[in-house]
Every structure is written in C-alpha cells, then in structure tokens.
C-alpha cells in the first residue's frame, strides 16, 4: 500500500471508529432519548451524500473536457475517486443505516401511507444513480469515458430533483 493510500485507509478507520464510538456513547448514555440523535445523524449523512451526488457530476463535466493522460485528467481522477469512495459512499451507507434504524428501530413509520412509499422509491432510485456514478468514476479512471461534458451537465440535476421529491414527501406528506 502506498503512503497516500495508507493515509486514506487510516482516516477511514479513524472515521468508522469515531462513528462507532459515538454510537456506543449514545446507546450507553441515554437509551430512551436516541430518536432525535439518530434523526440528526440521518440528516447529516443525507446532506453529505447529496453534496457528493451534486458535486461528482460537476467533476465529470470538467473531466470530460480534459485531454486523456493530461495532468488535469489525472487530478480529476484522484478528486473523483476520493469524493466517491471517501465521502459519498460512506455518507450513503450512513443515510441508509440511520434511515432504516429510524423506520424500523423505533416503530414509528407507517408504510400504509403513500408518502413513505414515495420516499422509499426515490431513495432506492438515488442509490441506483449513486451506483451508476461509481461506474462512471471507474470509466474515467480507466480512460474509457465516451460521453461529452453536455451529458454530464444534464445528469447533474437528477439527484437534486429526487431530493426535492423526497423532502416534499417527508415534510408535506401529501398522501
């Protein structure tokens, strides 16, 4: 393992250990009042996930215009990999973990209401787009991108539209 990768791995281990430690403290400290903590952690994770989902396609826009093998292209490869693996994917996993815990761990979610199904479908769609972004990241990393920057400008808006639907479903609960 090279020095930069070992630092990244160490940071990931420290991050996971810190999250596990926080979770342990919350469970031991105040078990009856965990709901607001998990809700806060869920919102924080969703914000980080959405930040990555909105920024990654912007990197693709600029990377698509960079010459293959150029210093600029190689820099974008590093930025995309670190954003996807180091921020966006862990944030997605945390969003799912805390979201499922909120839904099933506290027994307060009623799946007979339409808004919850809409949210679930939109989150699954967002997760699918996340996986697709991972494939696009690998394509760029292997110099296999064939799409123009205009394509990435268009797909940049998809996660935001899904986020709008999710927020309206959760806050307004229209049905």
C-alpha positions as CSV (number, residue, x, y, z in Angstrom):
1,X,0.0,0.0,0.0
2,X,1.4,3.4,-1.0
3,X,1.8,6.2,1.5
4,X,-1.2,8.3,0.3
5,X,-3.5,5.2,0.3
6,X,-2.4,4.2,3.7
7,X,-3.2,7.7,5.0
8,X,-6.6,7.4,3.3
9,X,-7.2,4.0,4.8
10,X,-6.1,5.2,8.3
11,X,-8.5,8.2,8.0
12,X,-11.4,5.8,7.0
13,X,-10.6,3.5,10.0
14,X,-10.5,6.5,12.3
15,X,-13.8,7.8,10.9
16,X,-15.5,4.4,11.4
17,X,-14.1,4.1,14.9
18,X,-15.3,7.6,15.8
19,X,-18.8,6.8,14.4
20,X,-18.9,3.5,16.3
21,X,-17.6,5.3,19.5
22,X,-20.3,8.0,19.1
23,X,-23.0,5.3,18.6
24,X,-21.8,3.4,21.7
25,X,-21.8,6.6,23.8
26,X,-25.3,7.4,22.6
27,X,-26.6,3.9,23.4
28,X,-24.9,3.8,26.8
29,X,-25.6,7.5,27.7
30,X,-29.3,8.0,27.0
31,X,-31.1,5.0,25.5
32,X,-34.6,6.4,25.9
33,X,-33.7,9.6,24.0
34,X,-31.9,8.2,21.0
35,X,-34.5,9.1,18.4
36,X,-33.5,12.7,18.0
37,X,-29.9,11.7,17.8
38,X,-30.5,9.2,15.1
39,X,-32.6,11.7,13.2
40,X,-29.9,14.3,13.4
41,X,-27.2,11.8,12.3
42,X,-29.5,10.7,9.4
43,X,-29.9,14.3,8.2
44,X,-26.2,15.0,8.5
45,X,-25.4,11.8,6.4
46,X,-28.0,12.8,3.8
47,X,-26.5,16.3,3.5
48,X,-23.1,14.8,2.9
49,X,-24.4,12.2,0.5
50,X,-26.3,14.9,-1.5
51,X,-23.2,17.1,-1.6
52,X,-21.2,14.3,-3.2
53,X,-24.1,13.4,-5.6
54,X,-24.3,17.0,-6.8
55,X,-20.5,17.7,-7.0
56,X,-19.4,14.4,-8.6
57,X,-21.2,15.1,-12.0
58,X,-19.6,18.6,-12.0
59,X,-16.2,17.0,-11.8
60,X,-17.3,14.7,-14.7
61,X,-18.2,17.8,-16.7
62,X,-14.7,19.3,-16.4
63,X,-13.0,15.9,-16.7
64,X,-14.8,15.1,-20.0
65,X,-13.2,18.2,-21.5
66,X,-9.7,17.3,-20.2
67,X,-7.3,15.6,-22.5
68,X,-6.7,11.9,-21.7
69,X,-3.5,11.4,-19.8
70,X,-3.0,15.1,-19.0
71,X,-2.1,16.3,-15.6
72,X,-5.6,17.9,-15.4
73,X,-7.2,14.5,-16.2
74,X,-5.1,12.7,-13.6
75,X,-6.1,15.3,-11.0
76,X,-9.8,14.8,-11.8
77,X,-9.4,11.0,-11.4
78,X,-8.0,11.5,-7.9
79,X,-10.7,14.0,-6.9
80,X,-13.5,11.8,-8.3
81,X,-12.2,8.6,-6.5
82,X,-11.8,10.4,-3.2
83,X,-15.1,12.1,-3.4
84,X,-16.9,8.9,-4.4
85,X,-15.1,6.4,-2.0
86,X,-14.2,8.7,0.8
87,X,-17.3,10.9,1.2
88,X,-20.3,10.0,-1.0
89,X,-20.4,6.2,-0.4
90,X,-19.9,6.3,3.4
91,X,-22.5,9.0,3.6
92,X,-24.9,6.9,1.6
93,X,-24.3,3.9,3.8
94,X,-24.8,6.1,6.9
95,X,-28.0,7.5,5.4
96,X,-29.4,4.1,4.8
97,X,-28.3,2.8,8.3
98,X,-29.8,5.6,10.2
99,X,-32.8,5.8,8.0
100,X,-33.6,2.2,8.4
101,X,-33.0,2.4,12.1
102,X,-35.4,5.3,12.3
103,X,-38.0,3.4,10.2
104,X,-37.9,0.1,12.0
105,X,-36.0,0.5,15.2
106,X,-38.4,3.0,16.7
107,X,-41.6,1.5,15.2
108,X,-43.0,4.9,14.2
109,X,-43.1,4.5,10.4
110,X,-46.4,3.6,8.9
111,X,-46.0,2.1,5.4
112,X,-49.7,2.3,4.8
113,X,-49.2,6.0,4.0
114,X,-48.3,6.8,0.4
115,X,-45.6,9.4,1.2
116,X,-43.4,6.7,2.8
117,X,-43.6,4.5,-0.3
118,X,-42.8,7.5,-2.5
119,X,-39.8,8.4,-0.3
120,X,-38.6,4.7,-0.4
121,X,-38.8,4.6,-4.2
122,X,-36.9,7.9,-4.6
123,X,-34.2,6.8,-2.1
124,X,-33.8,3.5,-4.0
125,X,-33.6,5.5,-7.3
126,X,-31.0,7.8,-5.7
127,X,-29.0,4.8,-4.6
128,X,-29.1,3.4,-8.1
129,X,-27.8,6.7,-9.5
130,X,-25.1,6.6,-6.9
131,X,-24.0,3.1,-8.2
132,X,-24.1,4.5,-11.8
133,X,-21.9,7.4,-10.7
134,X,-19.5,4.8,-9.4
135,X,-19.4,3.1,-12.8
136,X,-18.8,6.5,-14.5
137,X,-16.0,7.2,-12.0
138,X,-14.4,3.9,-12.9
139,X,-14.8,4.7,-16.6
140,X,-13.0,8.0,-16.2
141,X,-10.3,6.3,-14.1
142,X,-9.7,3.8,-16.9
143,X,-9.8,6.5,-19.6
144,X,-13.0,4.8,-21.1
145,X,-15.4,7.8,-21.0
146,X,-17.1,8.4,-24.3
147,X,-19.7,10.9,-23.2
148,X,-19.4,14.7,-23.8
149,X,-19.5,17.2,-21.0
150,X,-23.0,18.3,-22.0
151,X,-24.3,14.8,-21.0
152,X,-22.8,15.3,-17.5
153,X,-24.3,18.8,-17.3
154,X,-27.8,17.2,-17.8
155,X,-27.4,14.3,-15.4
156,X,-26.1,16.7,-12.7
157,X,-29.7,17.8,-11.9
158,X,-31.2,14.3,-11.4
159,X,-30.2,13.8,-7.7
160,X,-31.5,17.3,-6.9
161,X,-34.9,16.6,-8.4
162,X,-35.1,13.3,-6.4
163,X,-34.1,15.2,-3.3
164,X,-36.9,17.7,-3.9
165,X,-39.4,14.9,-4.2
166,X,-38.1,13.2,-1.0
167,X,-38.1,16.4,1.1
168,X,-41.7,17.3,0.0
169,X,-42.9,13.7,0.6
170,X,-41.4,13.7,4.2
171,X,-42.3,17.3,5.2
172,X,-45.6,17.9,3.4
173,X,-46.8,14.2,3.4
174,X,-49.2,14.9,0.6
175,X,-50.8,11.5,0.7
